[in-house]
């Protein structure tokens, strides 16, 4: 039973790390998209 608890804990930690990675990278992607839109918007006004 102890092995199953350790395996479950390891799985939860891995999923937490994955979620944190996706959240960080997701916000970086959104920031890049917003920057590109802003660049295109300013180019169209010149």
C-alpha positions in Angstrom: 0.0 0.0 0.0 2.8 2.4 0.7 4.2 2.0 -2.8 0.8 3.0 -4.2 0.6 6.1 -2.1 4.1 7.1 -3.2 3.2 6.5 -6.8 0.0 8.5 -6.5 2.0 11.4 -4.8 4.5 11.3 -7.6 1.8 11.4 -10.2 0.1 14.4 -8.5 3.5 16.3 -8.4 4.1 15.6 -12.1 0.6 16.8 -13.0 1.2 20.0 -10.9 4.5 20.6 -12.6 2.9 20.1 -16.0 0.0 22.5 -15.2 2.5 25.2 -14.0 4.5 24.8 -17.2 1.4 25.1 -19.4 0.1 28.1 -17.5 3.5 29.9 -17.8 4.0 29.1 -21.4 0.3 29.9 -22.2 0.7 33.4 -20.8 3.9 33.9 -22.8 2.1 32.8 -26.0 -0.8 35.2 -25.3 1.7 38.1 -24.7 3.4 37.3 -28.0 0.2 37.3 -29.8 -0.9 40.6 -28.3 2.5 42.1 -29.2 2.1 41.0 -32.8 -1.4 42.4 -33.0 -0.1 45.7 -31.6 2.7 45.8 -34.2 0.3 45.2 -37.0 -2.1 47.8 -35.7 0.7 50.5 -35.5 2.0 49.6 -39.0 -1.5 50.0 -40.5 -1.7 53.6 -39.0 1.6 54.8 -40.5 
